[in-house]
Amino acid sequence: SKENKQQVERKRHIGNDIVTIVFQEGEEPSPAFKPSMIRSHFTHIFALVRYDQQNDNYRLKIFSEESVPLFGPP
């Protein structure tokens, strides 16, 4: 903006895309995670991380608002 030299077009998205990382513990089957469980006007993406004890690895599932464009990896 002309009135505020700190407000420039290249900075307009910084700090506006909020990601919430959720670590889910417990044995299968546990209650399914639903983004509606957490109320927020600011979160655009939920990253659900779960430890898979059987395969000794972590699983990642992404939930995003419809306004968030697709991103990779698929």
CHARMM-style PDB file with segment names, atoms N, HN, CA, C and O in Angstrom:
ATOM      1  N   SER     1       0.846  -1.174   0.000  1.00  0.00      PROA
ATOM      2  CA  SER     1       0.000   0.000   0.000  1.00  0.00      PROA
ATOM      3  C   SER     1       0.886   1.230   0.000  1.00  0.00      PROA
ATOM      4  O   SER     1       2.010   1.198   0.501  1.00  0.00      PROA
ATOM      5  N   LYS     2       0.387   2.283  -0.550  1.00  0.00      PROA
ATOM      6  HN  LYS     2      -0.526   2.308  -0.957  1.00  0.00      PROA
ATOM      7  CA  LYS     2       1.176   3.516  -0.624  1.00  0.00      PROA
ATOM      8  C   LYS     2       1.379   4.145   0.747  1.00  0.00      PROA
ATOM      9  O   LYS     2       2.385   4.814   0.985  1.00  0.00      PROA
ATOM     10  N   GLU     3       0.429   3.934   1.644  1.00  0.00      PROA
ATOM     11  HN  GLU     3      -0.389   3.391   1.451  1.00  0.00      PROA
ATOM     12  CA  GLU     3       0.518   4.524   2.977  1.00  0.00      PROA
ATOM     13  C   GLU     3       1.454   3.729   3.897  1.00  0.00      PROA
ATOM     14  O   GLU     3       2.035   4.300   4.819  1.00  0.00      PROA
ATOM     15  N   ASN     4       1.606   2.430   3.661  1.00  0.00      PROA
ATOM     16  HN  ASN     4       1.134   1.966   2.911  1.00  0.00      PROA
ATOM     17  CA  ASN     4       2.405   1.573   4.539  1.00  0.00      PROA
ATOM     18  C   ASN     4       3.476   0.873   3.713  1.00  0.00      PROA
ATOM     19  O   ASN     4       3.164  -0.021   2.926  1.00  0.00      PROA
ATOM     20  N   LYS     5       4.733   1.267   3.883  1.00  0.00      PROA
ATOM     21  HN  LYS     5       4.987   1.994   4.522  1.00  0.00      PROA
ATOM     22  CA  LYS     5       5.826   0.696   3.099  1.00  0.00      PROA
ATOM     23  C   LYS     5       6.109  -0.756   3.464  1.00  0.00      PROA
ATOM     24  O   LYS     5       6.743  -1.464   2.681  1.00  0.00      PROA
ATOM     25  N   GLN     6       5.658  -1.226   4.636  1.00  0.00      PROA
ATOM     26  HN  GLN     6       5.143  -0.652   5.272  1.00  0.00      PROA
ATOM     27  CA  GLN     6       5.850  -2.613   5.044  1.00  0.00      PROA
ATOM     28  C   GLN     6       4.863  -3.552   4.353  1.00  0.00      PROA
ATOM     29  O   GLN     6       5.087  -4.762   4.316  1.00  0.00      PROA
ATOM     30  N   GLN     7       3.798  -3.021   3.816  1.00  0.00      PROA
ATOM     31  HN  GLN     7       3.616  -2.038   3.846  1.00  0.00      PROA
ATOM     32  CA  GLN     7       2.773  -3.846   3.173  1.00  0.00      PROA
ATOM     33  C   GLN     7       3.068  -3.907   1.674  1.00  0.00      PROA
ATOM     34  O   GLN     7       2.733  -2.991   0.923  1.00  0.00      PROA
ATOM     35  N   VAL     8       3.703  -5.006   1.257  1.00  0.00      PROA
ATOM     36  HN  VAL     8       3.975  -5.750   1.867  1.00  0.00      PROA
ATOM     37  CA  VAL     8       4.038  -5.170  -0.155  1.00  0.00      PROA
ATOM     38  C   VAL     8       3.361  -6.429  -0.689  1.00  0.00      PROA
ATOM     39  O   VAL     8       3.076  -7.356   0.070  1.00  0.00      PROA
ATOM     40  N   GLU     9       3.109  -6.460  -1.978  1.00  0.00      PROA
ATOM     41  HN  GLU     9       3.340  -5.708  -2.595  1.00  0.00      PROA
ATOM     42  CA  GLU     9       2.381  -7.566  -2.608  1.00  0.00      PROA
ATOM     43  C   GLU     9       3.054  -8.918  -2.373  1.00  0.00      PROA
ATOM     44  O   GLU     9       2.359  -9.918  -2.192  1.00  0.00      PROA
ATOM     45  N   ARG    10       4.372  -8.974  -2.371  1.00  0.00      PROA
ATOM     46  HN  ARG    10       4.937  -8.162  -2.517  1.00  0.00      PROA
ATOM     47  CA  ARG    10       5.059 -10.258  -2.230  1.00  0.00      PROA
ATOM     48  C   ARG    10       4.886 -10.870  -0.836  1.00  0.00      PROA
ATOM     49  O   ARG    10       5.125 -12.064  -0.659  1.00  0.00      PROA
ATOM     50  N   LYS    11       4.475 -10.075   0.151  1.00  0.00      PROA
ATOM     51  HN  LYS    11       4.281  -9.105   0.007  1.00  0.00      PROA
ATOM     52  CA  LYS    11       4.302 -10.587   1.497  1.00  0.00      PROA
ATOM     53  C   LYS    11       2.844 -10.917   1.824  1.00  0.00      PROA
ATOM     54  O   LYS    11       2.549 -11.288   2.960  1.00  0.00      PROA
ATOM     55  N   ARG    12       1.947 -10.796   0.883  1.00  0.00      PROA
ATOM     56  HN  ARG    12       2.187 -10.495  -0.040  1.00  0.00      PROA
ATOM     57  CA  ARG    12       0.524 -10.903   1.209  1.00  0.00      PROA
ATOM     58  C   ARG    12       0.110 -12.278   1.697  1.00  0.00      PROA
ATOM     59  O   ARG    12      -0.877 -12.378   2.425  1.00  0.00      PROA
ATOM     60  N   HSD    13       0.825 -13.365   1.328  1.00  0.00      PROA
ATOM     61  HN  HSD    13       1.627 -13.284   0.736  1.00  0.00      PROA
ATOM     62  CA  HSD    13       0.440 -14.702   1.754  1.00  0.00      PROA
ATOM     63  C   HSD    13       1.207 -15.184   2.985  1.00  0.00      PROA
ATOM     64  O   HSD    13       0.820 -16.181   3.594  1.00  0.00      PROA
ATOM     65  N   ILE    14       2.261 -14.512   3.351  1.00  0.00      PROA
ATOM     66  HN  ILE    14       2.575 -13.702   2.856  1.00  0.00      PROA
ATOM     67  CA  ILE    14       3.054 -14.951   4.494  1.00  0.00      PROA
ATOM     68  C   ILE    14       2.212 -14.839   5.759  1.00  0.00      PROA
ATOM     69  O   ILE    14       1.648 -13.787   6.061  1.00  0.00      PROA
ATOM     70  N   GLY    15       2.140 -15.940   6.486  1.00  0.00      PROA
ATOM     71  HN  GLY    15       2.598 -16.795   6.241  1.00  0.00      PROA
ATOM     72  CA  GLY    15       1.388 -15.945   7.728  1.00  0.00      PROA
ATOM     73  C   GLY    15      -0.101 -16.144   7.556  1.00  0.00      PROA
ATOM     74  O   GLY    15      -0.827 -16.180   8.549  1.00  0.00      PROA
ATOM     75  N   ASN    16      -0.579 -16.273   6.343  1.00  0.00      PROA
ATOM     76  HN  ASN    16       0.010 -16.244   5.536  1.00  0.00      PROA
ATOM     77  CA  ASN    16      -2.014 -16.424   6.117  1.00  0.00      PROA
ATOM     78  C   ASN    16      -2.441 -17.864   5.874  1.00  0.00      PROA
ATOM     79  O   ASN    16      -3.635 -18.160   5.914  1.00  0.00      PROA
ATOM     80  N   ASP    17      -1.516 -18.751   5.627  1.00  0.00      PROA
ATOM     81  HN  ASP    17      -0.546 -18.511   5.595  1.00  0.00      PROA
ATOM     82  CA  ASP    17      -1.843 -20.158   5.399  1.00  0.00      PROA
ATOM     83  C   ASP    17      -1.409 -20.944   6.626  1.00  0.00      PROA
ATOM     84  O   ASP    17      -0.222 -21.200   6.830  1.00  0.00      PROA
ATOM     85  N   ILE    18      -2.376 -21.319   7.431  1.00  0.00      PROA
ATOM     86  HN  ILE    18      -3.340 -21.111   7.265  1.00  0.00      PROA
ATOM     87  CA  ILE    18      -2.099 -21.965   8.699  1.00  0.00      PROA
ATOM     88  C   ILE    18      -2.264 -23.475   8.557  1.00  0.00      PROA
ATOM     89  O   ILE    18      -3.261 -23.953   8.017  1.00  0.00      PROA
ATOM     90  N   VAL    19      -1.278 -24.216   9.045  1.00  0.00      PROA
ATOM     91  HN  VAL    19      -0.467 -23.827   9.484  1.00  0.00      PROA
ATOM     92  CA  VAL    19      -1.304 -25.676   9.034  1.00  0.00      PROA
ATOM     93  C   VAL    19      -1.321 -26.154  10.490  1.00  0.00      PROA
ATOM     94  O   VAL    19      -0.537 -25.688  11.316  1.00  0.00      PROA
ATOM     95  N   THR    20      -2.214 -27.076  10.785  1.00  0.00      PROA
ATOM     96  HN  THR    20      -2.851 -27.455  10.114  1.00  0.00      PROA
ATOM     97  CA  THR    20      -2.260 -27.692  12.101  1.00  0.00      PROA
ATOM     98  C   THR    20      -1.810 -29.141  11.958  1.00  0.00      PROA
ATOM     99  O   THR    20      -2.370 -29.896  11.165  1.00  0.00      PROA
ATOM    100  N   ILE    21      -0.791 -29.525  12.733  1.00  0.00      PROA
ATOM    101  HN  ILE    21      -0.335 -28.911  13.378  1.00  0.00      PROA
ATOM    102  CA  ILE    21      -0.292 -30.893  12.701  1.00  0.00      PROA
ATOM    103  C   ILE    21      -0.905 -31.644  13.880  1.00  0.00      PROA
ATOM    104  O   ILE    21      -0.781 -31.224  15.031  1.00  0.00      PROA
ATOM    105  N   VAL    22      -1.565 -32.755  13.577  1.00  0.00      PROA
ATOM    106  HN  VAL    22      -1.665 -33.096  12.642  1.00  0.00      PROA
ATOM    107  CA  VAL    22      -2.234 -33.551  14.601  1.00  0.00      PROA
ATOM    108  C   VAL    22      -1.532 -34.898  14.677  1.00  0.00      PROA
ATOM    109  O   VAL    22      -1.438 -35.611  13.678  1.00  0.00      PROA
ATOM    110  N   PHE    23      -1.033 -35.251  15.880  1.00  0.00      PROA
ATOM    111  HN  PHE    23      -1.110 -34.672  16.692  1.00  0.00      PROA
ATOM    112  CA  PHE    23      -0.434 -36.562  16.108  1.00  0.00      PROA
ATOM    113  C   PHE    23      -1.491 -37.425  16.775  1.00  0.00      PROA
ATOM    114  O   PHE    23      -1.956 -37.113  17.872  1.00  0.00      PROA
ATOM    115  N   GLN    24      -1.866 -38.503  16.118  1.00  0.00      PROA
ATOM    116  HN  GLN    24      -1.489 -38.757  15.227  1.00  0.00      PROA
ATOM    117  CA  GLN    24      -2.898 -39.386  16.650  1.00  0.00      PROA
ATOM    118  C   GLN    24      -2.239 -40.648  17.193  1.00  0.00      PROA
ATOM    119  O   GLN    24      -1.509 -41.337  16.481  1.00  0.00      PROA
ATOM    120  N   GLU    25      -2.508 -40.942  18.475  1.00  0.00      PROA
ATOM    121  HN  GLU    25      -3.101 -40.382  19.054  1.00  0.00      PROA
ATOM    122  CA  GLU    25      -1.947 -42.118  19.115  1.00  0.00      PROA
ATOM    123  C   GLU    25      -3.038 -43.141  19.362  1.00  0.00      PROA
ATOM    124  O   GLU    25      -4.228 -42.833  19.286  1.00  0.00      PROA
ATOM    125  N   GLY    26      -2.621 -44.356  19.658  1.00  0.00      PROA
ATOM    126  HN  GLY    26      -1.655 -44.606  19.720  1.00  0.00      PROA
ATOM    127  CA  GLY    26      -3.577 -45.386  20.024  1.00  0.00      PROA
ATOM    128  C   GLY    26      -3.603 -46.511  19.016  1.00  0.00      PROA
ATOM    129  O   GLY    26      -3.085 -46.406  17.904  1.00  0.00      PROA
ATOM    130  N   GLU    27      -4.218 -47.578  19.442  1.00  0.00      PROA
ATOM    131  HN  GLU    27      -4.639 -47.664  20.345  1.00  0.00      PROA
ATOM    132  CA  GLU    27      -4.331 -48.761  18.594  1.00  0.00      PROA
ATOM    133  C   GLU    27      -5.460 -48.601  17.593  1.00  0.00      PROA
ATOM    134  O   GLU    27      -6.424 -47.877  17.842  1.00  0.00      PROA
ATOM    135  N   GLU    28      -5.339 -49.271  16.475  1.00  0.00      PROA
ATOM    136  HN  GLU    28      -4.555 -49.859  16.273  1.00  0.00      PROA
ATOM    137  CA  GLU    28      -6.420 -49.309  15.493  1.00  0.00      PROA
ATOM    138  C   GLU    28      -7.549 -50.152  16.056  1.00  0.00      PROA
ATOM    139  O   GLU    28      -7.213 -51.060  16.816  1.00  0.00      PROA
ATOM    140  N   PRO    29      -8.780 -49.993  15.809  1.00  0.00      PROA
ATOM    141  CA  PRO    29      -9.309 -48.789  15.176  1.00  0.00      PROA
ATOM    142  C   PRO    29      -9.596 -47.728  16.236  1.00  0.00      PROA
ATOM    143  O   PRO    29     -10.298 -47.998  17.211  1.00  0.00      PROA
ATOM    144  N   SER    30      -9.077 -46.565  16.057  1.00  0.00      PROA
ATOM    145  HN  SER    30      -8.507 -46.345  15.265  1.00  0.00      PROA
ATOM    146  CA  SER    30      -9.379 -45.453  16.954  1.00  0.00      PROA
ATOM    147  C   SER    30     -10.393 -44.561  16.246  1.00  0.00      PROA
ATOM    148  O   SER    30     -10.631 -44.728  15.050  1.00  0.00      PROA
ATOM    149  N   PRO    31     -10.978 -43.636  16.952  1.00  0.00      PROA
ATOM    150  CA  PRO    31     -11.944 -42.762  16.281  1.00  0.00      PROA
ATOM    151  C   PRO    31     -11.292 -42.035  15.107  1.00  0.00      PROA
ATOM    152  O   PRO    31     -10.165 -41.550  15.214  1.00  0.00      PROA
ATOM    153  N   ALA    32     -11.996 -41.965  14.008  1.00  0.00      PROA
ATOM    154  HN  ALA    32     -12.911 -42.359  13.921  1.00  0.00      PROA
ATOM    155  CA  ALA    32     -11.465 -41.296  12.818  1.00  0.00      PROA
ATOM    156  C   ALA    32     -11.350 -39.794  13.085  1.00  0.00      PROA
ATOM    157  O   ALA    32     -12.219 -39.197  13.720  1.00  0.00      PROA
ATOM    158  N   PHE    33     -10.272 -39.201  12.593  1.00  0.00      PROA
ATOM    159  HN  PHE    33      -9.566 -39.687  12.077  1.00  0.00      PROA
ATOM    160  CA  PHE    33     -10.083 -37.759  12.738  1.00  0.00      PROA
ATOM    161  C   PHE    33     -10.951 -37.041  11.723  1.00  0.00      PROA
ATOM    162  O   PHE    33     -11.004 -37.423  10.554  1.00  0.00      PROA
ATOM    163  N   LYS    34     -11.623 -36.011  12.172  1.00  0.00      PROA
ATOM    164  HN  LYS    34     -11.580 -35.700  13.122  1.00  0.00      PROA
ATOM    165  CA  LYS    34     -12.419 -35.156  11.294  1.00  0.00      PROA
ATOM    166  C   LYS    34     -11.985 -33.723  11.561  1.00  0.00      PROA
ATOM    167  O   LYS    34     -11.947 -33.302  12.717  1.00  0.00      PROA
ATOM    168  N   PRO    35     -11.656 -32.959  10.514  1.00  0.00      PROA
ATOM    169  CA  PRO    35     -11.241 -31.571  10.732  1.00  0.00      PROA
ATOM    170  C   PRO    35     -12.266 -30.748  11.513  1.00  0.00      PROA
ATOM    171  O   PRO    35     -11.903 -29.780  12.180  1.00  0.00      PROA
ATOM    172  N   SER    36     -13.530 -31.124  11.433  1.00  0.00      PROA
ATOM    173  HN  SER    36     -13.825 -31.911  10.890  1.00  0.00      PROA
ATOM    174  CA  SER    36     -14.560 -30.378  12.160  1.00  0.00      PROA
ATOM    175  C   SER    36     -14.418 -30.542  13.674  1.00  0.00      PROA
ATOM    176  O   SER    36     -15.070 -29.825  14.433  1.00  0.00      PROA
ATOM    177  N   MET    37     -13.575 -31.477  14.123  1.00  0.00      PROA
ATOM    178  HN  MET    37     -13.046 -32.060  13.507  1.00  0.00      PROA
ATOM    179  CA  MET    37     -13.327 -31.657  15.556  1.00  0.00      PROA
ATOM    180  C   MET    37     -12.601 -30.447  16.150  1.00  0.00      PROA
ATOM    181  O   MET    37     -12.708 -30.183  17.348  1.00  0.00      PROA
ATOM    182  N   ILE    38     -11.869 -29.721  15.320  1.00  0.00      PROA
ATOM    183  HN  ILE    38     -11.781 -29.935  14.348  1.00  0.00      PROA
ATOM    184  CA  ILE    38     -11.089 -28.577  15.780  1.00  0.00      PROA
ATOM    185  C   ILE    38     -11.644 -27.335  15.100  1.00  0.00      PROA
ATOM    186  O   ILE    38     -11.580 -27.205  13.878  1.00  0.00      PROA
ATOM    187  N   ARG    39     -12.186 -26.427  15.897  1.00  0.00      PROA
ATOM    188  HN  ARG    39     -12.238 -26.533  16.890  1.00  0.00      PROA
ATOM    189  CA  ARG    39     -12.755 -25.201  15.332  1.00  0.00      PROA
ATOM    190  C   ARG    39     -11.658 -24.174  15.107  1.00  0.00      PROA
ATOM    191  O   ARG    39     -10.845 -23.909  15.993  1.00  0.00      PROA
ATOM    192  N   SER    40     -11.645 -23.606  13.925  1.00  0.00      PROA
ATOM    193  HN  SER    40     -12.305 -23.820  13.205  1.00  0.00      PROA
ATOM    194  CA  SER    40     -10.678 -22.562  13.620  1.00  0.00      PROA
ATOM    195  C   SER    40     -11.126 -21.808  12.380  1.00  0.00      PROA
ATOM    196  O   SER    40     -11.617 -22.395  11.416  1.00  0.00      PROA
ATOM    197  N   HSD    41     -10.949 -20.503  12.427  1.00  0.00      PROA
ATOM    198  HN  HSD    41     -10.550 -20.025  13.210  1.00  0.00      PROA
ATOM    199  CA  HSD    41     -11.221 -19.687  11.250  1.00  0.00      PROA
ATOM    200  C   HSD    41      -9.947 -19.494  10.432  1.00  0.00      PROA
ATOM    201  O   HSD    41      -9.983 -18.917   9.345  1.00  0.00      PROA
ATOM    202  N   PHE    42      -8.826 -19.974  10.954  1.00  0.00      PROA
ATOM    203  HN  PHE    42      -8.797 -20.442  11.838  1.00  0.00      PROA
ATOM    204  CA  PHE    42      -7.543 -19.680  10.337  1.00  0.00      PROA
ATOM    205  C   PHE    42      -6.855 -20.888   9.722  1.00  0.00      PROA
ATOM    206  O   PHE    42      -6.037 -20.723   8.817  1.00  0.00      PROA
ATOM    207  N   THR    43      -7.158 -22.095  10.181  1.00  0.00      PROA
ATOM    208  HN  THR    43      -7.822 -22.229  10.916  1.00  0.00      PROA
ATOM    209  CA  THR    43      -6.472 -23.285   9.691  1.00  0.00      PROA
ATOM    210  C   THR    43      -6.959 -23.618   8.286  1.00  0.00      PROA
ATOM    211  O   THR    43      -8.160 -23.744   8.049  1.00  0.00      PROA
ATOM    212  N   HSD    44      -6.011 -23.760   7.352  1.00  0.00      PROA
ATOM    213  HN  HSD    44      -5.035 -23.657   7.545  1.00  0.00      PROA
ATOM    214  CA  HSD    44      -6.326 -24.119   5.973  1.00  0.00      PROA
ATOM    215  C   HSD    44      -6.031 -25.588   5.696  1.00  0.00      PROA
ATOM    216  O   HSD    44      -6.654 -26.203   4.831  1.00  0.00      PROA
ATOM    217  N   ILE    45      -5.070 -26.146   6.443  1.00  0.00      PROA
ATOM    218  HN  ILE    45      -4.564 -25.645   7.146  1.00  0.00      PROA
ATOM    219  CA  ILE    45      -4.650 -27.532   6.212  1.00  0.00      PROA
ATOM    220  C   ILE    45      -4.452 -28.230   7.551  1.00  0.00      PROA
ATOM    221  O   ILE    45      -3.897 -27.649   8.484  1.00  0.00      PROA
ATOM    222  N   PHE    46      -4.907 -29.478   7.643  1.00  0.00      PROA
ATOM    223  HN  PHE    46      -5.358 -29.950   6.885  1.00  0.00      PROA
ATOM    224  CA  PHE    46      -4.615 -30.347   8.778  1.00  0.00      PROA
ATOM    225  C   PHE    46      -3.726 -31.468   8.258  1.00  0.00      PROA
ATOM    226  O   PHE    46      -4.041 -32.102   7.252  1.00  0.00      PROA
ATOM    227  N   ALA    47      -2.620 -31.707   8.943  1.00  0.00      PROA
ATOM    228  HN  ALA    47      -2.365 -31.192   9.761  1.00  0.00      PROA
ATOM    229  CA  ALA    47      -1.739 -32.824   8.620  1.00  0.00      PROA
ATOM    230  C   ALA    47      -1.863 -33.832   9.762  1.00  0.00      PROA
ATOM    231  O   ALA    47      -1.462 -33.548  10.891  1.00  0.00      PROA
ATOM    232  N   LEU    48      -2.413 -34.996   9.469  1.00  0.00      PROA
ATOM    233  HN  LEU    48      -2.739 -35.226   8.553  1.00  0.00      PROA
ATOM    234  CA  LEU    48      -2.624 -36.034  10.473  1.00  0.00      PROA
ATOM    235  C   LEU    48      -1.462 -37.022  10.405  1.00  0.00      PROA
ATOM    236  O   LEU    48      -1.236 -37.652   9.372  1.00  0.00      PROA
ATOM    237  N   VAL    49      -0.733 -37.153  11.502  1.00  0.00      PROA
ATOM    238  HN  VAL    49      -0.917 -36.641  12.341  1.00  0.00      PROA
ATOM    239  CA  VAL    49       0.421 -38.057  11.578  1.00  0.00      PROA
ATOM    240  C   VAL    49       0.071 -39.178  12.538  1.00  0.00      PROA
ATOM    241  O   VAL    49      -0.396 -38.937  13.651  1.00  0.00      PROA
ATOM    242  N   ARG    50       0.297 -40.388  12.102  1.00  0.00      PROA
ATOM    243  HN  ARG    50       0.676 -40.584  11.197  1.00  0.00      PROA
ATOM    244  CA  ARG    50      -0.011 -41.556  12.929  1.00  0.00      PROA
ATOM    245  C   ARG    50       1.132 -42.566  12.807  1.00  0.00      PROA
ATOM    246  O   ARG    50       1.605 -42.844  11.705  1.00  0.00      PROA
ATOM    247  N   TYR    51       1.569 -43.108  13.933  1.00  0.00      PROA
ATOM    248  HN  TYR    51       1.185 -42.882  14.829  1.00  0.00      PROA
ATOM    249  CA  TYR    51       2.617 -44.128  13.923  1.00  0.00      PROA
ATOM    250  C   TYR    51       1.990 -45.483  13.613  1.00  0.00      PROA
ATOM    251  O   TYR    51       1.020 -45.889  14.253  1.00  0.00      PROA
ATOM    252  N   ASP    52       2.545 -46.169  12.636  1.00  0.00      PROA
ATOM    253  HN  ASP    52       3.333 -45.839  12.116  1.00  0.00      PROA
ATOM    254  CA  ASP    52       2.086 -47.507  12.246  1.00  0.00      PROA
ATOM    255  C   ASP    52       3.036 -48.512  12.887  1.00  0.00      PROA
ATOM    256  O   ASP    52       4.125 -48.769  12.372  1.00  0.00      PROA
ATOM    257  N   GLN    53       2.610 -49.080  14.021  1.00  0.00      PROA
ATOM    258  HN  GLN    53       1.726 -48.872  14.439  1.00  0.00      PROA
ATOM    259  CA  GLN    53       3.473 -49.976  14.791  1.00  0.00      PROA
ATOM    260  C   GLN    53       3.796 -51.254  14.021  1.00  0.00      PROA
ATOM    261  O   GLN    53       4.896 -51.793  14.139  1.00  0.00      PROA
ATOM    262  N   GLN    54       2.853 -51.729  13.247  1.00  0.00      PROA
ATOM    263  HN  GLN    54       1.959 -51.291  13.150  1.00  0.00      PROA
ATOM    264  CA  GLN    54       3.045 -52.982  12.505  1.00  0.00      PROA
ATOM    265  C   GLN    54       4.183 -52.869  11.495  1.00  0.00      PROA
ATOM    266  O   GLN    54       4.968 -53.804  11.341  1.00  0.00      PROA
ATOM    267  N   ASN    55       4.278 -51.734  10.806  1.00  0.00      PROA
ATOM    268  HN  ASN    55       3.640 -50.975  10.931  1.00  0.00      PROA
ATOM    269  CA  ASN    55       5.317 -51.538   9.788  1.00  0.00      PROA
ATOM    270  C   ASN    55       6.466 -50.655  10.266  1.00  0.00      PROA
ATOM    271  O   ASN    55       7.397 -50.387   9.507  1.00  0.00      PROA
ATOM    272  N   ASP    56       6.407 -50.198  11.529  1.00  0.00      PROA
ATOM    273  HN  ASP    56       5.651 -50.417  12.146  1.00  0.00      PROA
ATOM    274  CA  ASP    56       7.434 -49.338  12.114  1.00  0.00      PROA
ATOM    275  C   ASP    56       7.701 -48.111  11.231  1.00  0.00      PROA
ATOM    276  O   ASP    56       8.842 -47.824  10.867  1.00  0.00      PROA
ATOM    277  N   ASN    57       6.613 -47.394  10.897  1.00  0.00      PROA
ATOM    278  HN  ASN    57       5.687 -47.627  11.192  1.00  0.00      PROA
ATOM    279  CA  ASN    57       6.758 -46.160  10.132  1.00  0.00      PROA
ATOM    280  C   ASN    57       5.622 -45.216  10.483  1.00  0.00      PROA
ATOM    281  O   ASN    57       4.737 -45.559  11.267  1.00  0.00      PROA
ATOM    282  N   TYR    58       5.649 -44.050   9.912  1.00  0.00      PROA
ATOM    283  HN  TYR    58       6.368 -43.771   9.275  1.00  0.00      PROA
ATOM    284  CA  TYR    58       4.612 -43.050  10.154  1.00  0.00      PROA
ATOM    285  C   TYR    58       3.762 -42.904   8.903  1.00  0.00      PROA
ATOM    286  O   TYR    58       4.248 -43.045   7.781  1.00  0.00      PROA
ATOM    287  N   ARG    59       2.488 -42.619   9.118  1.00  0.00      PROA
ATOM    288  HN  ARG    59       2.094 -42.504  10.030  1.00  0.00      PROA
ATOM    289  CA  ARG    59       1.562 -42.393   8.011  1.00  0.00      PROA
ATOM    290  C   ARG    59       1.106 -40.944   8.092  1.00  0.00      PROA
ATOM    291  O   ARG    59       0.875 -40.419   9.182  1.00  0.00      PROA
ATOM    292  N   LEU    60       0.980 -40.306   6.949  1.00  0.00      PROA
ATOM    293  HN  LEU    60       1.168 -40.732   6.065  1.00  0.00      PROA
ATOM    294  CA  LEU    60       0.582 -38.907   6.876  1.00  0.00      PROA
ATOM    295  C   LEU    60      -0.661 -38.790   6.007  1.00  0.00      PROA
ATOM    296  O   LEU    60      -0.702 -39.313   4.894  1.00  0.00      PROA
ATOM    297  N   LYS    61      -1.662 -38.107   6.516  1.00  0.00      PROA
ATOM    298  HN  LYS    61      -1.628 -37.682   7.420  1.00  0.00      PROA
ATOM    299  CA  LYS    61      -2.876 -37.855   5.756  1.00  0.00      PROA
ATOM    300  C   LYS    61      -3.142 -36.360   5.822  1.00  0.00      PROA
ATOM    301  O   LYS    61      -3.043 -35.749   6.886  1.00  0.00      PROA
ATOM    302  N   ILE    62      -3.483 -35.772   4.673  1.00  0.00      PROA
ATOM    303  HN  ILE    62      -3.564 -36.268   3.809  1.00  0.00      PROA
ATOM    304  CA  ILE    62      -3.694 -34.337   4.579  1.00  0.00      PROA
ATOM    305  C   ILE    62      -5.173 -34.041   4.355  1.00  0.00      PROA
ATOM    306  O   ILE    62      -5.821 -34.654   3.506  1.00  0.00      PROA
ATOM    307  N   PHE    63      -5.696 -33.093   5.128  1.00  0.00      PROA
ATOM    308  HN  PHE    63      -5.170 -32.595   5.817  1.00  0.00      PROA
ATOM    309  CA  PHE    63      -7.044 -32.573   4.947  1.00  0.00      PROA
ATOM    310  C   PHE    63      -6.884 -31.091   4.630  1.00  0.00      PROA
ATOM    311  O   PHE    63      -6.143 -30.394   5.323  1.00  0.00      PROA
ATOM    312  N   SER    64      -7.562 -30.597   3.599  1.00  0.00      PROA
ATOM    313  HN  SER    64      -8.164 -31.164   3.036  1.00  0.00      PROA
ATOM    314  CA  SER    64      -7.445 -29.180   3.285  1.00  0.00      PROA
ATOM    315  C   SER    64      -8.801 -28.601   2.903  1.00  0.00      PROA
ATOM    316  O   SER    64      -9.717 -29.317   2.501  1.00  0.00      PROA
ATOM    317  N   GLU    65      -8.897 -27.280   3.042  1.00  0.00      PROA
ATOM    318  HN  GLU    65      -8.153 -26.698   3.369  1.00  0.00      PROA
ATOM    319  CA  GLU    65     -10.095 -26.585   2.612  1.00  0.00      PROA
ATOM    320  C   GLU    65     -10.200 -26.645   1.093  1.00  0.00      PROA
ATOM    321  O   GLU    65      -9.206 -26.851   0.396  1.00  0.00      PROA
ATOM    322  N   GLU    66     -11.408 -26.463   0.597  1.00  0.00      PROA
ATOM    323  HN  GLU    66     -12.215 -26.296   1.163  1.00  0.00      PROA
ATOM    324  CA  GLU    66     -11.598 -26.489  -0.856  1.00  0.00      PROA
ATOM    325  C   GLU    66     -10.849 -25.353  -1.545  1.00  0.00      PROA
ATOM    326  O   GLU    66     -10.506 -25.462  -2.723  1.00  0.00      PROA
ATOM    327  N   SER    67     -10.592 -24.262  -0.821  1.00  0.00      PROA
ATOM    328  HN  SER    67     -10.871 -24.173   0.135  1.00  0.00      PROA
ATOM    329  CA  SER    67      -9.906 -23.117  -1.419  1.00  0.00      PROA
ATOM    330  C   SER    67      -8.399 -23.339  -1.592  1.00  0.00      PROA
ATOM    331  O   SER    67      -7.730 -22.549  -2.257  1.00  0.00      PROA
ATOM    332  N   VAL    68      -7.865 -24.409  -0.997  1.00  0.00      PROA
ATOM    333  HN  VAL    68      -8.409 -25.051  -0.456  1.00  0.00      PROA
ATOM    334  CA  VAL    68      -6.437 -24.691  -1.106  1.00  0.00      PROA
ATOM    335  C   VAL    68      -6.187 -25.502  -2.380  1.00  0.00      PROA
ATOM    336  O   VAL    68      -6.761 -26.579  -2.538  1.00  0.00      PROA
ATOM    337  N   PRO    69      -5.340 -25.005  -3.293  1.00  0.00      PROA
ATOM    338  CA  PRO    69      -5.065 -25.759  -4.514  1.00  0.00      PROA
ATOM    339  C   PRO    69      -4.328 -27.069  -4.202  1.00  0.00      PROA
ATOM    340  O   PRO    69      -3.640 -27.173  -3.186  1.00  0.00      PROA
ATOM    341  N   LEU    70      -4.475 -28.049  -5.069  1.00  0.00      PROA
ATOM    342  HN  LEU    70      -5.034 -27.965  -5.894  1.00  0.00      PROA
ATOM    343  CA  LEU    70      -3.786 -29.313  -4.890  1.00  0.00      PROA
ATOM    344  C   LEU    70      -2.285 -29.097  -4.888  1.00  0.00      PROA
ATOM    345  O   LEU    70      -1.771 -28.258  -5.627  1.00  0.00      PROA
ATOM    346  N   PHE    71      -1.579 -29.859  -4.054  1.00  0.00      PROA
ATOM    347  HN  PHE    71      -1.997 -30.541  -3.453  1.00  0.00      PROA
ATOM    348  CA  PHE    71      -0.130 -29.787  -3.990  1.00  0.00      PROA
ATOM    349  C   PHE    71       0.407 -31.181  -3.796  1.00  0.00      PROA
ATOM    350  O   PHE    71      -0.334 -32.074  -3.385  1.00  0.00      PROA
ATOM    351  N   GLY    72       1.668 -31.391  -4.078  1.00  0.00      PROA
ATOM    352  HN  GLY    72       2.270 -30.666  -4.412  1.00  0.00      PROA
ATOM    353  CA  GLY    72       2.254 -32.723  -4.024  1.00  0.00      PROA
ATOM    354  C   GLY    72       3.099 -32.917  -2.801  1.00  0.00      PROA
ATOM    355  O   GLY    72       3.291 -31.989  -2.015  1.00  0.00      PROA
ATOM    356  N   PRO    73       3.600 -34.101  -2.633  1.00  0.00      PROA
ATOM    357  CA  PRO    73       3.394 -35.264  -3.494  1.00  0.00      PROA
ATOM    358  C   PRO    73       1.988 -35.826  -3.314  1.00  0.00      PROA
ATOM    359  O   PRO    73       1.357 -35.635  -2.275  1.00  0.00      PROA
ATOM    360  N   PRO    74       1.510 -36.524  -4.346  1.00  0.00      PROA
ATOM    361  CA  PRO    74       0.136 -37.058  -4.294  1.00  0.00      PROA
ATOM    362  C   PRO    74      -0.038 -38.092  -3.186  1.00  0.00      PROA
ATOM    363  OT1 PRO    74      -1.130 -38.632  -3.012  1.00  0.00      PROA
TER     364      PRO     74
END
